[in-house]
Amino acid sequence: MKIAGAVLILIGLGFLLIGGIPYNKTENVAQFGGLKMQVTEKREVTVPPIVSGLVVLVGAAMLFAGGKKPAA
């Protein structure tokens, strides 16, 4: 549980710093026999800061609540 909490904190902080996930999309525009014309677009999936903050909070809750042992 502690490991999952730490991973969630790192993912949330990463999304807060980066802001999203960039990727390239390649699309065929035309094809004449063996000749292809392609266009590559740079796109990004944005992650709202509120979602990143919630991921950090959930990770912190898992990190601190995961290590407690019941009292005997």
ABEGO torsion letter per residue (X at the ends): XAAAAAAAAAAAAAAAAAGEBBBBBBBBABBBEABBBBBBBBBBBBBBAAAAAAAAAAAAAAAAAAABBBBX
